[in-house]
């Protein structure tokens, strides 16, 4: 009789839990249905409020739902987790730390959701970073990886000699953010090592360049000049001012020049300058002008790729003839990994064509004409591809 | 005393109290409060009722509704994490904290942040716009009413210097400025559900100006200036009401003085007066430069402070300069706009100094107070307190404990 009662309780609890989960999933679906121009917001707003009332039981389903949510829907879900955690803590209720840890450890879960799970775990136990971060150095979530590298860098500061060199070399292999990479590379250089930021980040520095083409009256960005229609490295074009334009080889510098070393000191590493293609130097200084840069990379198999680049001018990027990014903005700033174009590399040789457009601004600060480009995986790590440009 | 236009705007926004500070520079960006009993001296220890630390970096301003203060911040190596926080106005305790992942561009000037636009509020909730074009509405208890990724909706939005213009509210419309070099627009968004009421194209130029609401009868115009003109749109439908060609300023916000509109223009200030259904120049003062800060009208005088710290007082009727006083300290610059209350003017530089001047026709510096922290955002005044934002915290300065 007693056994039968326990079984009944367990069955009932299980049914209730399954019913709650089903209700949570229904609510989550209403939130994830939000779309362009605020469509679905009214329903999502009511669903969000309901979701928060589901309490701690809704945390893992909400994190799980971030996996295939749109960026907008993911923010609805993120804010819901914030609210649930706040309310559960205020009510003195227990948060599901074991489930959160399991969710964090499953690297197939959404990277942003895993980082959010980590943040909740830190709220539950402030010692969580000491326990978990050493195991997250190579994590697919860049936020978690950054935390892990930051913690490791703090510890590495106490190391000297070969022990330091070994540790910083280990950290360079996993780092993704340029500020941390610069710190690591600078330290390694001071320790006598030769860190290679070009290889680490997959920065391309061998190009063929063609230009300038005439972009007077702002037509440059929208005009498809001959290289944009077909790349023929042996071709001769009519360029700006009717000058003859041919493809010329260009190898961008790999040693940062802007960061001068003080006497007897090692130059500060600055990945932002590695492989910078300065068109004012490589071609000549022009305004109202368009230049093309072409390169070839070889991949051993078909793979998704991110073309990451920085450019202070208007830019278009093509991979195997397909436009993967276009932005017409001039002289508003440039930084490493400023833009990301997503494409697919085929097995074998792949062509990358970059169009860089200079405008007619006369201001002294509006004269720069340059770009920096690399090819990476989704975490920002270099892809195993080879530069295969034939310049002869 | 509250000027008539401000009362009208108060009704437009559906707010309960004139003592609130519900948007960038308070009621309709005036920068003026009726609060009294404010301290004129403080330090990072004296007259500090509380101090709250914020995650990341913020150059936005706090707003205050009743006993709640709302602030924004942005953290992460690229400001990719956005924070909307509600603090208890009396204690600084965090009442709720919501986070968003940036869905738009996070590049900006080194002095700025993705937490550059200031939130605004009506009786139903608080509306947070970030420089990433992420836009979220919460009720006062932190429940998400709605959220939009404007970059998701309009992917060509682009400003690599970082956007900073703040939204304002007219009735049930959230007026969202989004001037940029890509998909540039001004939109009215329904405050209940976040859908577009109207959306008008704007010049493809970057611009950091916050719109100003100008009551016209029972309607309102949205006065918006850019580098080439001051233009007004009907708040109900977004149709152009008038425009005046004037070299703009790109950053400071226009303010009202009676029926006139004072528009920062070409390094100085221009007063526009009604002329039929349009506006015409009443006066222009090249000396009333405001730099990155917005002008301030208080007790029939108009004040301006430029980046290096020259504080100018002029007659609101003529623009005639009455006095100017150098208040800058060292290399500090003025990014935050001055505010006024209780007979005093408060001007903040990025070195953490606040110069307190007595309002009037003589330049009288009452005190210079140093918080020893970078100040970029404009202070709010409410609850007998100054809420002074630093880039990573918020001070409540009050004579009352």
Interface residues (C-beta under 8 A of the other chain):
Chain A: X34 X36 X37 X38 X39 X41 X42 X44 X45 X48 X49 X52 X70 X71 X72 X74 X75 X76 X78 X79 X80 X82 X83 X86 X112 X143 X146 X177 X179 X327 X328 X329 X330 X332 X333 X334 X335 X338
Chain B: X76 X77 X96 X97 X98 X99 X100 X101 X103 X107 X108 X109 X134 X136 X142 X143 X144 X145 X146 X147 X148 X149 X152 X153 X158 X159 X160 X161 X181 X182 X189 X190 X192 X193 X194 X195 X196 X206
